[in-house]
Every structure is written in structure tokens, then in C-alpha cells.
């Protein structure tokens, strides 16, 4: 079968022939219906220095995956051949306290995991192939009725990651509050929908691209603010001078972090999701009183169940452009040059 594999760091992946996976005891093979292309993959191709992450090359890309159960290894129960499933992509050790709670994204014994702080498409073979070997059925979530694998695939990361970020700030998003989404790309446009579906907060979207602000308004943002020198003043004005109760930064650059600190309200949350490499100097007077600053990494398996439910009910839906497996490099090129609206999904079966 064909697979899009990363052969060397800081290089483009290559479409090559590989052997079809055969499940061993306790394993499952999924026939991939959709595999999302993520901006983090570009860091592997462009920025990541060899040796920085202890993953072994080569591996197949694609950590946002959904499809149908294709084959079951000995001893696997609770799944049926042909059943549509989403793949929870963070594969931890499975034994530590956090893994047993379903938060394998925060595994406390990563050395015992299949790949150190990795998973499908992150140090191990992912879904940009016809078939994906999944080491345990605990990594599979049955798709609810009304949600097909192509629509579900980006929800496993681009939906799950902002859902986790929003969920941890729910107590601060009561009626009368404001949430700011900085960066309305693949994750940000889903964050807007998640905020509208699960909270009563007013949503302000910020981006430097006019088309991204248009998308933000189309998916439910109450206010769209250009990410220029006047952005902080406009956000303050939109909140009656109080500032934002929650700021979700899906860029993570120096300028967006500074914007978040400038518009955060006292007692608010500033959550950094984007990995653009920016820094924020912190001192007693650098942010409003009692602002909490945190990062996030992916989300928990139980949260993925909730995201898929929102997707099946039409409350959260990624704006998707599909690409055949043979055109997967075109998806990354469109992403890299800012020509992609929402999320790219590679469809090996089409």
C-alpha cells in the first residue's frame, strides 16, 4: 500500500510503498477514511533539528485519523469489522494514573509509551496511508451516528485541542463574559464554534488575514478584530474597557502573547495553544492581577467523546478541503503559504 512517510528531518515527506499492517494480539487495523494535515507536521519538515525529539525515522505522517475497523487482533473485543471509529492519537504507557484516566496526552511514564510523547503520526506510523495499525482498542472511539470519518478526522486534534483549552476555562465563561480567540486557522475556527456551543460568552476573533476574519464571523464570532496595532484597543472597547475573561492564543508568537497580556481581565485565563515560539515576560505587574497563564497539549480521550458528539449534532464542524493521498503534499503547501481555509483532510480511499 501507499504511505506518506517522513524519511529525514527538515525534508518533505515521500509517498512510498509499504507492507500492509497485520494486527498482533490486542491490536486493531483501521482502514483510513480521513487523515488531517496539521501545521505541526510542517515543523518536522522545516524546523525540527535532528535529535531534538527521540523519535525514530521513518514514520508515516497523519495524527488526525478516522476510518473503519478493518482487522482485529487476537483477544480484541467490543469492536466490529466495518465499524466507523476515530483514533485517539496520544498513545501513552497505558499504566500510569493519568493514562488510566484517559489523559494519555499527559502520560507520566513516556519512556514506557510506544513513542516518547508521541502517537500515530508522531514518531509512529500515522494515517496518511490506506491502513493504520493501532496498538490497543482503547485508542479507538466509535463514531456517533451522523458523523462520517472525513468530518471526524480533524476533530481528533484540531477539535480536541481547543475543546480541552475551552473546557478547562468553563467556570470563567458565564453569561456576560468575553472570550478572545487569537488566530482563526485550523484550530481557531473550531475554537469559535466550541465556545458558542458550550458557553454563553461573547466571542471576539482576532487575525491578520481578512479571509480568516470572514470565516470567524461565518462560524459564529460576535466580533472580528484585525490583528494590527489597534487590536488591543478594539478588544478593550468591545468589552466596555474590562478586557477578556479568557484569551486563547492559537499562534503563540511574541506579538500575540503580548496582545493576550494586554487584553486579559483580572482573574482571567491566558491559554497558549500555538507553538510559534514566542515568549512572554512575567513579573508581578506585567499582567493584570491574578491572571492565570497556561499551556495545553492535546486533550483527553473522554473529551474526544464529547467533541465527536458535538460534531455529530452539527454544533462543531471543521471547514474542510479534501486531498487524495497522491496530492497530500499539495495540502501542506497550501497550509504553508496561507492558502488553506480551515483544515485539510487527506482521503486515502478516494
Residue pairs with C-beta under 8 A, 6 or more apart in sequence:
1 17
1 18
1 19
1 20
1 129
1 130
1 131
2 15
2 16
2 17
2 18
2 129
2 130
2 325
2 326
2 348
3 15
3 16
3 17
3 18
3 60
3 125
3 128
3 129
3 130
4 13
4 14
4 15
4 60
4 61
4 62
4 128
4 129
4 325
4 328
4 329
4 346
5 13
5 14
5 15
5 16
5 18
5 58
5 59
5 60
5 61
6 13
6 44
6 45
6 57
6 58
6 59
6 60
6 61
7 13
7 14
7 57
7 58
8 57
9 44
9 48
9 49
9 50
9 57
10 44
10 45
10 46
10 47
10 48
10 49
10 50
11 45
12 45
12 329
12 332
13 45
13 61
13 128
13 328
13 329
15 325
15 326
15 328
15 329
18 60
18 129
20 130
20 131
21 29
21 125
21 131
21 132
21 133
22 29
22 71
23 29
23 71
23 72
23 73
23 76
23 133
24 73
24 74
25 73
25 74
25 75
26 73
26 74
26 75
26 76
26 135
26 136
26 137
27 73
27 76
27 133
27 134
27 135
27 136
28 69
28 71
28 72
28 73
28 76
28 79
28 133
28 134
28 136
28 137
28 140
29 69
29 70
29 71
29 72
29 131
29 132
29 133
29 134
30 65
30 67
30 68
30 69
30 70
30 85
30 87
30 127
30 131
30 132
30 134
30 140
31 67
31 68
31 69
31 70
31 130
31 131
31 349
32 62
32 65
32 66
32 67
32 127
32 128
32 129
32 130
32 131
32 132
32 149
32 348
32 349
33 66
33 67
33 68
33 84
33 148
33 149
33 150
33 153
33 347
33 349
34 64
34 65
34 66
34 67
34 127
34 149
34 150
34 151
34 152
34 153
34 154
34 322
34 345
34 346
34 347
35 61
35 62
35 64
35 65
35 121
35 126
35 127
35 128
35 153
35 345
35 346
35 347
35 348
36 62
36 63
36 64
36 65
36 153
36 154
36 156
36 157
36 158
36 343
36 344
36 345
36 346
37 62
37 64
37 323
37 328
37 331
37 332
37 335
37 343
37 344
37 345
37 346
38 63
38 64
38 157
38 158
38 186
39 185
39 186
39 335
40 63
40 275
41 61
41 121
41 332
42 332
42 335
42 336
43 275
44 61
45 332
46 336
53 116
53 117
53 118
53 123
54 116
55 115
55 116
55 118
55 122
55 123
56 123
59 121
59 123
59 124
59 125
59 126
60 121
60 125
60 126
60 127
60 128
60 129
61 121
61 126
61 128
61 328
62 120
62 121
62 126
62 127
62 128
62 129
62 132
62 346
63 89
63 119
63 120
63 121
63 122
63 126
63 127
63 156
63 157
64 89
64 121
64 127
64 153
64 154
64 155
64 156
64 157
64 158
64 345
65 86
65 87
65 89
65 120
65 121
65 126
65 127
65 132
65 153
65 156
66 84
66 85
66 86
66 87
66 143
66 149
66 150
66 152
66 153
66 156
67 84
67 85
67 87
67 127
67 132
67 149
67 349
68 82
68 83
68 84
68 85
68 149
69 79
69 80
69 81
69 82
69 83
69 85
69 140
70 81
70 131
71 81
72 79
72 81
76 137
77 137
78 137
79 85
79 137
79 140
79 142
83 142
84 142
84 143
84 147
84 148
84 149
84 152
85 140
85 141
85 142
85 143
86 140
86 141
86 143
86 149
86 152
86 153
86 155
86 156
86 304
86 308
87 120
87 127
87 132
87 134
87 139
87 140
87 141
87 156
88 104
88 138
88 139
88 140
88 141
88 156
88 301
88 304
89 119
89 120
89 121
89 122
89 126
89 139
89 156
89 157
89 298
90 104
90 105
90 107
90 119
90 298
91 104
91 113
91 114
91 115
91 118
91 119
91 120
91 124
91 135
91 136
91 139
92 98
92 99
92 104
92 105
92 106
92 107
92 109
92 110
92 113
93 99
93 107
93 108
93 109
93 110
93 112
93 113
94 100
94 104
94 113
94 136
94 138
95 109
95 112
96 107
96 108
96 109
97 108
98 104
98 106
98 107
98 108
99 107
99 108
99 109
101 300
102 300
102 301
102 302
103 300
103 301
104 113
104 119
104 300
104 301
105 297
105 298
105 299
105 300
106 297
107 113
107 117
110 116
110 117
114 124
114 135
115 122
115 123
115 124
116 123
118 124
120 126
120 127
120 132
120 134
120 139
121 127
121 128
125 132
125 133
126 132
127 153
127 346
127 348
128 325
128 328
128 346
128 348
129 325
129 348
130 325
130 348
130 349
134 140
138 301
139 301
141 301
141 304
141 305
141 308
143 149
143 152
143 308
143 312
144 308
144 309
144 311
144 312
145 312
146 312
146 313
146 314
147 308
147 311
147 312
150 320
150 322
150 345
150 347
151 311
151 317
151 318
151 320
152 308
152 311
153 345
154 186
154 190
154 318
154 320
154 343
154 345
155 190
155 304
155 307
155 308
155 311
155 316
155 318
156 304
157 298
158 186
158 187
158 190
158 318
158 343
159 190
159 194
159 307
159 310
159 311
159 316
159 318
160 298
160 299
160 303
160 304
160 307
161 187
161 273
161 296
161 298
161 299
162 187
162 188
162 190
162 191
162 194
162 248
162 250
162 273
163 190
163 194
163 299
163 303
163 306
163 307
163 310
163 316
164 296
164 298
164 299
164 300
164 303
165 191
165 248
165 271
165 273
165 296
166 173
166 179
166 191
166 194
166 195
166 198
166 199
166 246
166 248
167 198
167 299
167 303
168 269
168 271
168 294
168 296
169 179
169 246
169 269
169 271
170 198
170 199
172 245
172 246
172 267
172 268
172 269
173 179
173 195
173 199
173 200
173 201
173 245
173 246
174 199
174 200
174 201
175 200
175 201
176 200
177 199
177 200
177 201
177 202
177 245
177 246
178 201
178 202
178 203
178 204
178 238
178 239
178 242
178 243
178 244
178 245
178 246
178 265
179 195
179 199
179 201
179 202
179 203
179 204
179 244
179 245
179 246
179 247
179 248
180 203
180 204
180 205
180 206
180 235
180 244
180 246
180 247
180 248
180 260
180 263
181 188
181 191
181 192
181 195
181 203
181 204
181 205
181 206
181 216
181 221
181 248
181 250
182 188
182 206
182 207
182 227
182 247
182 248
182 249
182 250
182 251
182 256
182 259
182 260
183 206
183 207
183 212
183 249
183 250
183 251
183 256
183 274
184 192
184 205
184 206
184 207
184 209
184 212
184 213
184 215
184 216
184 221
184 250
185 207
185 212
185 250
185 342
186 318
186 335
186 340
186 342
186 343
187 250
187 273
188 205
188 207
188 212
188 216
188 248
188 250
189 212
189 215
189 216
189 219
189 318
189 319
189 342
190 316
190 318
191 248
191 250
192 203
192 205
192 216
192 219
192 220
192 221
193 219
193 220
193 315
193 316
193 317
194 307
194 310
194 316
195 201
195 203
195 220
196 203
196 219
196 220
197 310
197 315
197 316
198 310
201 245
201 246
202 222
202 223
202 238
202 239
203 220
203 221
203 222
203 223
204 221
204 222
204 223
204 224
204 225
204 235
204 238
204 239
204 244
205 212
205 213
205 216
205 217
205 221
205 223
205 224
205 225
206 224
206 225
206 226
206 227
206 231
206 235
206 259
207 213
207 216
207 224
207 226
207 227
208 226
208 227
208 228
209 338
210 226
211 341
213 224
213 225
213 226
214 224
215 319
215 341
215 342
216 224
217 224
219 319
223 238
225 231
225 234
225 235
225 238
226 234
227 256
227 259
231 259
232 259
232 262
232 263
235 243
235 244
235 263
236 242
236 243
236 263
239 263
239 265
242 265
243 263
243 264
243 265
243 266
243 268
243 288
244 263
244 264
244 265
244 268
245 265
245 267
245 268
245 269
246 268
246 269
246 271
247 260
247 263
247 264
247 268
247 269
247 270
247 271
248 271
248 273
249 256
249 257
249 260
249 270
249 271
249 272
249 273
249 274
250 273
250 274
251 274
251 276
251 278
252 272
252 273
252 274
252 275
252 276
252 277
252 278
253 274
253 276
253 277
253 278
254 278
254 279
254 280
255 278
256 274
256 276
256 278
257 272
257 278
257 279
257 280
258 280
260 270
260 272
260 280
261 270
261 280
261 286
261 287
261 291
264 270
264 287
264 288
264 291
265 288
265 291
266 288
266 289
266 290
266 291
267 289
267 290
267 291
268 288
268 291
268 292
269 291
269 292
269 293
269 294
270 287
270 291
270 292
270 293
270 294
271 293
271 294
271 295
271 296
272 293
272 294
272 295
272 296
273 295
273 296
280 286
280 293
282 293
287 293
299 307
307 316
310 316
311 317
318 342
318 343
318 345
319 341
319 342
319 343
320 342
320 343
320 344
320 345
321 331
321 334
321 340
321 341
321 342
321 343
321 344
321 345
322 344
322 345
322 346
322 347
322 350
323 330
323 331
323 344
323 345
323 346
323 347
324 346
324 347
324 348
324 350
325 346
325 347
325 348
328 346
331 340
331 344
331 346
332 344
333 339
334 340
334 344
335 344
